[in-house]
């Protein structure tokens, strides 16, 4: 799982996602993109998350840091990817932008989910459930 934890938005949802993925027998490594690049060759699937700041109008996300991180990734051809964003007011078209960026890398989108920063556990089961069905 790679995510931008700017303003600690994603960290709240990441904790819950990791717990639920591990309950479904996934081995999960987490990586804040602020810590630099990570080798992805050994991973069958990837979960990518971005915070969404502001009002959520006119796009907003993903963050510039996550955009750079994804653009620097090697090809994700044949790799399953789930995406999420954590928003304060509205997610805007953050997930659509993330989907297009990862599609350009050849990734196969499994699921996308928006989380409200004030309720990081709400619908947290959706990503792990879809990963269980579509990443195995």
Buried (B, 14 or more C-beta within 10 A) or exposed (E): BBBBBBEEBBBBBBBBBBEBBEEBEBEBEBBBBEEEEBEBEEBEBBBBBBBBBBEBEEEBBBBEBBBEBBEEBEEBEEBBBBBBBBBBBBBBBBBEBBBEBBEEBEBBBBBBBBBBBEEBBEBBBBBBBBBBEBBE
